[in-house]
Amino acid sequence: MLEVVFTRGKVGADAVRIFCCAENARPELNSLPKDTQDLVRRALKQQKFEGKSGQIAVVSGCRSKIIVAGAGRNPDAIALQKLGGSLVKPLFKDSVACFVVENIKGCKFSAPEIACNVAFGLMLGGYRFDKYFTKKKADEYPALEQVVFQLKEAEAASEAFKKYAALANAVRYGRDLCNEPANYLTPQVFSEDIERLKYLGLEIEILDKKELQEKGFGLLLGVAQGSVNEPKVAVLQWKGKAGQEDFDIALVGKGVTFDSGGISIKPGAGMSDMKGDMTGAAVVVASLKALALQAAPVNVVGIAGLVENMPSGSAIRPGDILTSLSGQTVEVLNTDAEGRLVLGDCLTYIQDKFNVRKIVDIATLTGATMRALGSEYAGIFSNDDKLCCELIKAGEESGEELWRLPVNKAYDKMIDSPVADMKNLGGANAGGSTAACFLQRFVKDGVKWAHLDIAGVDRLEKDTDLCPKGATAFGIRVLNKFLFH
C-alpha cells in the first residue's frame, strides 16, 4: 500500500513536485528556484491552466517533473479527496512524489487537513485488485510507492492522518472482499477471513450450520439449502467505551457470496456481478475493522449473514413457506428475493441477543432502487427521521450520498400473503419500498432502524478519481462518518 509521509524538511531533488491552487488563483511556488518558477508559470499559461476542479498541468523541462492540480472554487473535503485521487494517473510511472502543502484560497481547511484529505484520496484512487494476475502489466498499475507531504505543521498532519489511513485501509479491505470471485470467497472462507480480525481487539463469533439450525434461522437456512457451501453467520463486537457494555448501534449486512437467483434463476447477462451480492456484509465487517484501527470511542456490534443462493434439487422453491427466527412465516414467491430473508433472521438475532435500540442494515437488495436512483445515490429507508437525517448528512460529508425513499402502510400491505404472515415479494412496482417494509417487520417496537439499499452504487463500470472499475465497497465511509458524529 502507498506510504504517506509528512515532513517539514527538504525532499530529494529528483522527486516529482506537486502544487495545487484554487480556481483563478496562482499556485504558491516559493519553494522552487526563481527560474523554475518562471518556467512553470509560462507552462501554465500555455496549457490554459485555470485551477478548475479536476484540471491538471504537467510541466517538464525541469530537474524533476512538476504537477499543478486545480482545486476548484471553495473546495470541500470531497473535492480535496478527488484531487488526490486524480493525481494517480499523472504519477503512474513515478515512485516518489512530494506534495507541497499551502493554504488554498476559499478553502476552510488548514494545511494539515488539506494534506490528510489529499492523501486519503490518493490511497483510495490508487487501489487495484491484482492478486489473480500471473503477469502484471506495468502500464496498468501505479509505480508510486511514497508521497511526501511537505508542510510546517507536519507533526499535526501525521497525527491526524492516522484515522484517515485506518479508514482507507478498511475501504481497500472491503473492496478486496467484494472483488473476490465466488469460487474463492465462499461463506466458509469469508468467515475465516473475518476471524483473522481478532488481532485488532474485535470479539468475533462464527455460527455454523448446526448452530443456526438449533437457534432457528429458518429464512437464512432456506436460502442456503440449495448450495453445497454451508452458511455461516459472523457476529463482531467493538467495545471502544470503557466501562460500558451496551451497544450504541448494530450494523447488519447481507452476505450472499453468489446469487444465481436460485430456482428463480437470473438471466446469464451480468450474472458474474453477483459475486458482489455480499457487499453489505463486507461493508459491515470493514466498518468494524475501521473502528478498531481508529480506536473509536463507540460500542458497535455487527452481524453478517453469509450464504450462497444456488439452484439444485435441494433448493427452496417458489411457493414454499419458511418459518423465521422471529416465529413469523414467509411465503417464498421468488427465490431471487433472498437477501431480505437473510437479513430478516439477522435482524431478529441481533436484537434478541444484544438488546440494541438502533440498527442500520446494508444490502445490495433491489433492482428497483437501482433503477430509481442509478449509480449516484444509495436508497435509505427508515422509521426514524432523526436517524435518517443523520445518515443523509454523513453521506453528504463522506461522498457516499443517500436519498430517502418511503416505507408506509400502503407498501407494507403489498407484502401480505393469503397463506402466511407475509410474502417475500410485493409485486411489480415499488420494489425497493416493499423490500424495506419486509425488513421492518423484523424490527421490534421502539427500535430505531434504517435500511441502506446499495444496489447500483456497489460497482463501477469505469474508473473514477477515488475508485477504479469494479467494487466500490460503498457504505464504509458514510457509516464511519455517521458513527464518529
C-alpha positions as CSV (number, residue, x, y, z in Angstrom):
1,M,0.0,0.0,0.0
2,L,1.1,3.6,-0.7
3,E,3.3,5.1,2.0
4,V,2.3,8.6,3.1
5,V,4.9,10.7,4.9
6,F,4.6,14.2,6.4
7,T,7.7,16.4,6.8
8,R,8.9,19.9,7.4
9,G,12.3,19.2,5.9
10,K,13.6,19.1,2.4
11,V,12.8,16.3,0.0
12,G,15.1,14.7,-2.6
13,A,15.6,16.9,-5.7
14,D,14.5,14.1,-8.1
15,A,11.1,13.6,-6.5
16,V,8.1,14.9,-8.5
17,R,6.8,18.2,-7.1
18,I,3.1,18.7,-6.8
19,F,1.3,22.0,-6.1
20,C,-2.3,22.9,-6.1
21,C,-4.4,26.1,-6.2
22,A,-8.0,27.3,-6.3
23,E,-9.7,28.4,-9.4
24,N,-8.3,31.6,-10.8
25,A,-5.6,31.7,-8.2
26,R,-1.8,31.4,-8.7
27,P,-0.1,28.4,-7.1
28,E,2.5,29.1,-4.4
29,L,5.8,28.2,-6.0
30,N,8.2,29.8,-3.5
31,S,9.9,26.5,-2.7
32,L,11.2,26.4,-6.3
33,P,14.2,28.3,-7.7
34,K,13.2,31.6,-9.4
35,D,14.0,30.3,-12.9
36,T,11.9,27.2,-12.3
37,Q,9.0,29.3,-11.1
38,D,9.1,31.3,-14.3
39,L,9.2,28.1,-16.4
40,V,6.2,26.7,-14.5
41,R,4.1,29.9,-14.9
42,R,4.8,30.0,-18.6
43,A,3.8,26.4,-19.0
44,L,0.6,27.0,-17.0
45,K,-0.3,29.9,-19.3
46,Q,0.4,27.8,-22.4
47,Q,-1.8,25.0,-21.1
48,K,-4.5,27.5,-20.2
49,F,-4.5,26.2,-16.6
50,E,-7.1,28.0,-14.5
51,G,-7.2,25.9,-11.4
52,K,-10.6,24.4,-12.1
53,S,-11.6,21.2,-10.2
54,G,-10.1,18.2,-12.0
55,Q,-7.7,20.3,-14.1
56,I,-4.0,19.1,-14.0
57,A,-1.0,20.6,-15.6
58,V,2.2,18.6,-16.0
59,V,5.4,20.6,-16.5
60,S,8.5,19.0,-17.9
61,G,11.9,20.5,-18.7
62,C,12.9,21.0,-15.0
63,R,15.2,18.8,-13.0
64,S,12.1,16.9,-11.8
65,K,8.6,16.7,-13.1
66,I,6.2,19.3,-11.7
67,I,2.5,18.9,-11.4
68,V,0.0,21.6,-10.6
69,A,-3.6,20.5,-9.7
70,G,-6.7,22.6,-9.7
71,A,-8.8,22.5,-6.5
72,G,-11.8,24.5,-8.0
73,R,-13.8,27.1,-6.1
74,N,-14.1,26.8,-2.3
75,P,-13.1,23.1,-2.2
76,D,-14.6,20.9,0.5
77,A,-13.2,17.6,1.8
78,I,-14.6,15.5,-1.1
79,A,-13.1,17.9,-3.6
80,L,-9.7,17.6,-2.0
81,Q,-10.0,13.8,-1.9
82,K,-10.9,13.7,-5.5
83,L,-7.9,16.0,-6.2
84,G,-5.7,13.4,-4.5
85,G,-7.3,10.6,-6.5
86,S,-6.8,12.5,-9.8
87,L,-3.1,12.5,-9.2
88,V,-2.8,8.7,-9.5
89,K,-2.6,8.8,-13.3
90,P,-0.1,11.6,-13.8
91,L,2.1,9.9,-11.1
92,F,1.6,6.5,-12.6
93,K,5.3,5.9,-13.5
94,D,6.9,7.8,-10.7
95,S,8.0,6.1,-7.5
96,V,8.3,9.1,-5.2
97,A,6.4,12.4,-5.2
98,C,6.4,15.5,-2.9
99,F,3.2,17.4,-2.4
100,V,3.9,21.0,-1.3
101,V,1.1,21.9,1.0
102,E,-0.1,25.5,1.2
103,N,-3.4,27.1,2.2
104,I,-5.9,27.2,-0.7
105,K,-7.9,30.3,-1.4
106,G,-11.5,29.9,-0.4
107,C,-10.8,26.6,1.4
108,K,-11.9,26.4,5.0
109,F,-9.4,23.7,5.9
110,S,-6.0,24.1,7.5
111,A,-2.8,22.9,5.8
112,P,-2.8,19.6,7.8
113,E,-6.5,19.0,6.9
114,I,-5.7,19.6,3.2
115,A,-2.8,17.2,3.3
116,C,-4.9,14.5,5.0
117,N,-7.8,14.7,2.6
118,V,-5.5,14.7,-0.5
119,A,-3.5,11.7,0.9
120,F,-6.8,9.9,1.7
121,G,-7.9,10.4,-1.9
122,L,-4.6,9.1,-3.2
123,M,-4.9,5.9,-1.2
124,L,-8.4,5.3,-2.5
125,G,-7.7,6.2,-6.1
126,G,-4.5,4.1,-6.2
127,Y,-6.4,0.9,-5.2
128,R,-6.1,-2.0,-7.6
129,F,-7.3,-5.6,-7.3
130,D,-4.5,-7.6,-9.0
131,K,-3.9,-10.8,-6.9
132,Y,-5.0,-13.2,-9.7
133,F,-2.7,-11.9,-12.5
134,T,0.2,-14.2,-13.1
135,K,1.9,-11.4,-15.0
136,K,1.2,-7.8,-14.1
137,K,1.3,-5.2,-16.9
138,A,3.5,-2.4,-15.7
139,D,1.4,0.2,-17.6
140,E,-1.8,-0.8,-15.7
141,Y,-0.6,-0.5,-12.1
142,P,0.9,2.6,-10.4
143,A,4.6,2.6,-9.7
144,L,4.1,5.2,-6.9
145,E,5.4,3.9,-3.6
146,Q,5.7,7.0,-1.5
147,V,4.1,10.5,-1.3
148,V,5.8,13.1,1.0
149,F,3.6,16.0,2.1
150,Q,5.8,19.0,2.9
151,L,4.3,21.5,5.4
152,K,5.1,23.4,8.5
153,E,2.6,21.5,10.7
154,A,3.9,18.1,9.7
155,E,3.6,16.6,13.2
156,A,-0.1,17.6,13.4
157,A,-0.8,16.3,10.0
158,S,0.9,13.0,10.7
159,E,-1.2,12.5,13.9
160,A,-4.5,13.5,12.2
161,F,-3.8,11.2,9.3
162,K,-3.9,8.1,11.4
163,K,-7.7,8.0,11.3
164,Y,-7.8,8.6,7.6
165,A,-5.2,5.9,7.0
166,A,-7.2,3.4,9.1
167,L,-10.4,4.2,7.1
168,A,-8.5,3.9,3.7
169,N,-7.2,0.5,4.9
170,A,-10.7,-0.6,5.7
171,V,-12.1,0.6,2.4
172,R,-9.4,-1.2,0.5
173,Y,-10.1,-4.3,2.5
174,G,-13.8,-4.1,1.8
175,R,-13.1,-3.7,-1.9
176,D,-10.8,-6.7,-1.9
177,L,-13.6,-8.8,-0.4
178,C,-16.2,-7.6,-2.9
179,N,-13.8,-8.2,-5.9
180,E,-13.1,-11.8,-4.9
181,P,-14.6,-14.5,-7.2
182,A,-17.2,-16.6,-5.6
183,N,-15.3,-19.8,-6.1
184,Y,-12.7,-18.5,-3.7
185,L,-14.8,-16.4,-1.3
186,T,-17.3,-19.0,-0.1
187,P,-19.2,-18.5,3.2
188,Q,-16.6,-20.6,4.9
189,V,-13.6,-18.7,3.5
190,F,-15.3,-15.4,4.3
191,S,-15.9,-16.4,7.9
192,E,-12.3,-17.5,8.2
193,D,-11.2,-14.1,6.9
194,I,-13.4,-12.4,9.4
195,E,-11.9,-14.4,12.3
196,R,-8.5,-13.2,11.4
197,L,-9.5,-9.7,12.5
198,K,-9.5,-10.7,16.2
199,Y,-5.9,-9.4,16.5
200,L,-7.4,-5.9,16.3
201,G,-9.3,-6.4,19.6
202,L,-12.6,-7.3,18.0
203,E,-14.7,-10.0,19.7
204,I,-15.8,-12.4,16.9
205,E,-18.2,-15.3,16.9
206,I,-19.0,-17.6,13.9
207,L,-22.2,-19.6,13.9
208,D,-22.1,-22.7,11.7
209,K,-24.9,-24.6,10.1
210,K,-25.7,-26.8,13.1
211,E,-25.9,-23.8,15.4
212,L,-28.1,-21.9,13.0
213,Q,-30.4,-24.9,12.9
214,E,-30.5,-25.2,16.7
215,K,-31.3,-21.5,17.0
216,G,-34.0,-21.5,14.3
217,F,-32.5,-19.3,11.4
218,G,-35.3,-20.7,9.1
219,L,-35.1,-18.0,6.5
220,L,-31.4,-17.9,6.1
221,L,-31.1,-21.7,6.1
222,G,-33.8,-21.8,3.4
223,V,-31.7,-19.6,1.1
224,A,-28.6,-21.7,1.8
225,Q,-30.1,-25.1,1.3
226,G,-29.5,-25.2,-2.4
227,S,-25.8,-24.8,-2.1
228,V,-23.0,-27.3,-1.3
229,N,-21.3,-24.4,0.6
230,E,-22.7,-24.3,4.1
231,P,-23.9,-21.0,5.6
232,K,-22.2,-19.0,8.3
233,V,-23.2,-16.1,10.5
234,A,-20.5,-13.8,11.8
235,V,-21.0,-11.6,14.8
236,L,-18.4,-8.9,15.5
237,Q,-18.2,-6.6,18.6
238,W,-16.2,-3.5,19.0
239,K,-16.2,-2.0,22.5
240,G,-14.5,1.3,22.4
241,K,-16.2,2.8,25.5
242,A,-14.5,1.8,28.7
243,G,-16.9,0.6,31.4
244,Q,-20.0,0.4,29.0
245,E,-21.4,-2.9,27.9
246,D,-24.4,-1.7,26.0
247,F,-24.0,-1.1,22.3
248,D,-24.7,2.3,20.7
249,I,-25.8,0.7,17.4
250,A,-25.9,-2.5,15.4
251,L,-24.9,-3.0,11.8
252,V,-26.5,-5.8,9.8
253,G,-25.1,-6.9,6.4
254,K,-26.3,-9.2,3.6
255,G,-23.6,-11.6,2.6
256,V,-24.8,-13.6,-0.3
257,T,-21.4,-14.7,-1.7
258,F,-23.0,-15.6,-5.0
259,D,-26.6,-15.0,-6.1
260,S,-27.7,-17.1,-9.0
261,G,-31.3,-16.4,-8.1
262,G,-31.9,-20.0,-7.1
263,I,-34.7,-21.8,-8.8
264,S,-36.0,-18.4,-10.0
265,I,-32.7,-18.1,-11.8
266,K,-31.3,-14.9,-13.1
267,P,-30.5,-14.2,-16.8
268,G,-27.0,-15.0,-17.8
269,A,-26.1,-11.5,-18.8
270,G,-24.5,-9.7,-15.9
271,M,-24.7,-12.7,-13.5
272,S,-20.9,-12.6,-12.9
273,D,-21.5,-9.4,-10.9
274,M,-23.5,-11.4,-8.4
275,K,-20.2,-12.3,-6.7
276,G,-20.7,-8.9,-5.2
277,D,-24.0,-9.6,-3.6
278,M,-22.1,-9.9,-0.3
279,T,-21.2,-6.2,-0.4
280,G,-23.4,-5.4,2.6
281,A,-21.6,-8.0,4.8
282,A,-18.2,-6.7,3.5
283,V,-19.2,-3.2,4.5
284,V,-20.2,-4.2,8.0
285,V,-17.0,-6.2,8.6
286,A,-14.8,-3.5,7.1
287,S,-16.6,-0.8,9.2
288,L,-15.9,-2.7,12.4
289,K,-12.2,-3.1,11.2
290,A,-12.0,0.7,10.7
291,L,-13.4,1.4,14.2
292,A,-10.9,-1.0,15.7
293,L,-8.0,0.6,13.8
294,Q,-9.1,4.0,14.8
295,A,-9.7,3.0,18.4
296,A,-13.1,4.7,18.0
297,P,-14.9,5.6,21.3
298,V,-18.1,3.8,20.4
299,N,-19.6,0.4,21.1
300,V,-20.8,-1.3,17.9
301,V,-22.0,-4.8,17.1
302,G,-22.2,-6.1,13.6
303,I,-23.7,-9.2,12.1
304,A,-23.1,-10.7,8.6
305,G,-25.3,-13.4,7.2
306,L,-23.1,-15.5,4.8
307,V,-24.8,-17.8,2.3
308,E,-24.8,-18.8,-1.3
309,N,-28.0,-18.9,-3.3
310,M,-27.9,-21.7,-5.8
311,P,-30.4,-23.9,-7.8
312,S,-30.4,-27.6,-7.1
313,G,-32.6,-30.5,-6.1
314,S,-32.4,-29.3,-2.5
315,A,-33.1,-25.6,-3.1
316,I,-36.2,-23.8,-1.9
317,R,-39.0,-23.4,-4.5
318,P,-41.4,-20.7,-5.3
319,G,-44.5,-21.4,-3.1
320,D,-42.5,-22.8,-0.2
321,I,-43.3,-21.4,3.3
322,L,-40.4,-20.8,5.7
323,T,-40.5,-20.0,9.5
324,S,-38.2,-17.3,10.6
325,L,-36.2,-16.9,13.7
326,S,-38.8,-14.4,14.9
327,G,-41.5,-17.0,14.5
328,Q,-43.1,-15.2,11.6
329,T,-43.9,-17.2,8.5
330,V,-42.9,-16.2,5.0
331,E,-44.3,-17.4,1.6
332,V,-41.5,-17.5,-0.9
333,L,-42.8,-16.3,-4.2
334,N,-39.4,-15.7,-5.8
335,T,-36.2,-17.3,-4.7
336,D,-34.3,-14.4,-6.1
337,A,-35.7,-12.2,-3.4
338,E,-33.4,-13.9,-1.0
339,G,-31.5,-11.1,0.6
340,R,-34.4,-9.9,2.7
341,L,-34.7,-13.5,4.1
342,V,-31.1,-13.5,5.2
343,L,-31.5,-10.0,6.7
344,G,-34.7,-10.9,8.5
345,D,-33.2,-13.6,10.6
346,C,-30.0,-11.5,11.3
347,L,-32.1,-8.5,12.4
348,T,-34.0,-10.8,14.8
349,Y,-30.9,-12.3,16.3
350,I,-29.0,-9.1,16.8
351,Q,-32.0,-7.6,18.7
352,D,-32.7,-10.7,20.8
353,K,-29.0,-11.2,21.9
354,F,-27.8,-7.7,22.3
355,N,-31.0,-5.7,23.0
356,V,-29.9,-2.9,20.6
357,R,-32.1,0.1,20.2
358,K,-30.6,1.4,17.0
359,I,-29.9,-0.6,13.8
360,V,-28.6,0.2,10.3
361,D,-28.7,-2.6,7.8
362,I,-27.0,-2.5,4.4
363,A,-27.5,-4.7,1.4
364,T,-27.4,-4.9,-2.4
365,L,-31.1,-5.6,-2.2
366,T,-33.3,-4.5,-5.1
367,G,-33.0,-3.6,-8.8
368,A,-36.0,-1.3,-8.2
369,T,-33.8,1.0,-6.0
370,M,-31.0,0.9,-8.6
371,R,-33.5,1.8,-11.4
372,A,-34.9,4.7,-9.3
373,L,-31.6,6.2,-8.2
374,G,-29.0,4.9,-10.7
375,S,-25.4,5.0,-9.6
376,E,-25.4,8.4,-7.9
377,Y,-27.2,7.6,-4.7
378,A,-28.0,4.7,-2.4
379,G,-31.5,4.4,-1.2
380,I,-32.3,4.9,2.5
381,F,-35.5,3.8,4.2
382,S,-36.1,4.5,7.9
383,N,-38.7,4.5,10.7
384,D,-36.9,7.4,12.4
385,D,-36.5,10.9,10.9
386,K,-33.6,11.9,13.1
387,L,-31.6,8.8,12.3
388,C,-32.3,9.1,8.6
389,C,-31.2,12.8,8.5
390,E,-28.0,12.0,10.4
391,L,-27.1,9.3,7.9
392,I,-28.0,11.5,4.9
393,K,-25.8,14.3,6.3
394,A,-23.0,11.8,6.9
395,G,-23.4,10.7,3.3
396,E,-23.0,14.3,2.0
397,E,-19.9,14.8,4.1
398,S,-18.3,11.4,3.1
399,G,-19.1,11.5,-0.6
400,E,-21.4,8.4,-0.3
401,E,-24.7,10.0,-0.8
402,L,-28.1,8.7,0.3
403,W,-31.6,9.5,-1.0
404,R,-34.7,8.8,1.2
405,L,-37.4,6.6,-0.2
406,P,-40.7,5.8,1.5
407,V,-41.9,3.0,3.8
408,N,-45.5,3.2,4.8
409,K,-48.7,1.1,5.5
410,A,-49.7,1.1,1.8
411,Y,-46.4,-0.5,0.8
412,D,-46.5,-2.8,3.8
413,K,-49.9,-4.1,2.8
414,M,-48.5,-5.2,-0.5
415,I,-46.4,-8.0,1.1
416,D,-49.4,-9.6,2.9
417,S,-49.8,-13.2,2.0
418,P,-53.0,-15.3,1.8
419,V,-51.2,-18.4,3.2
420,A,-48.5,-17.0,5.6
421,D,-47.7,-13.9,7.7
422,M,-46.1,-12.3,4.7
423,K,-44.6,-13.0,1.3
424,N,-41.1,-12.1,0.1
425,L,-42.2,-10.1,-3.0
426,G,-44.6,-7.2,-3.2
427,G,-45.4,-7.2,-6.9
428,A,-44.0,-5.4,-9.9
429,N,-44.0,-1.9,-8.5
430,A,-42.2,-0.1,-5.6
431,G,-39.9,-3.0,-5.1
432,G,-37.4,-1.0,-3.0
433,S,-40.1,0.1,-0.6
434,T,-41.8,-3.3,-0.3
435,A,-38.5,-4.9,0.4
436,A,-37.8,-2.3,3.1
437,C,-41.3,-3.0,4.6
438,F,-40.4,-6.7,4.7
439,L,-37.3,-5.9,6.8
440,Q,-39.3,-3.5,9.0
441,R,-41.5,-6.4,10.1
442,F,-38.4,-7.9,11.8
443,V,-37.7,-4.6,13.7
444,K,-39.1,-4.5,17.2
445,D,-41.2,-1.7,18.5
446,G,-39.1,1.2,19.8
447,V,-36.0,0.3,17.8
448,K,-34.7,3.0,15.5
449,W,-33.9,1.5,12.2
450,A,-32.5,2.5,8.8
451,H,-32.0,0.3,5.7
452,L,-29.4,1.2,3.1
453,D,-30.1,-0.3,-0.3
454,I,-26.8,-0.1,-2.2
455,A,-27.7,-1.8,-5.4
456,G,-26.4,0.4,-8.2
457,V,-23.6,2.0,-6.2
458,D,-21.8,-1.2,-5.2
459,R,-19.8,-1.4,-8.5
460,L,-18.4,0.9,-11.2
461,E,-18.3,0.3,-14.9
462,K,-15.4,2.7,-15.4
463,D,-12.7,4.4,-13.3
464,T,-13.3,7.4,-11.2
465,D,-10.9,9.6,-9.2
466,L,-11.5,7.6,-6.0
467,C,-12.1,4.1,-7.3
468,P,-11.2,2.0,-10.3
469,K,-13.7,-0.1,-12.2
470,G,-15.1,-2.8,-10.0
471,A,-16.2,-2.9,-6.4
472,T,-16.6,0.3,-4.5
473,A,-17.4,-1.1,-1.0
474,F,-19.9,1.8,-0.8
475,G,-21.1,2.4,2.8
476,I,-17.9,2.2,4.8
477,R,-17.1,5.9,4.6
478,V,-20.7,7.0,5.3
479,L,-21.0,4.7,8.3
480,N,-17.7,5.8,9.6
481,K,-18.6,9.4,9.3
482,F,-22.0,8.7,11.0
483,L,-20.5,6.7,13.8
484,F,-18.0,9.4,14.6
485,H,-20.7,12.1,14.8
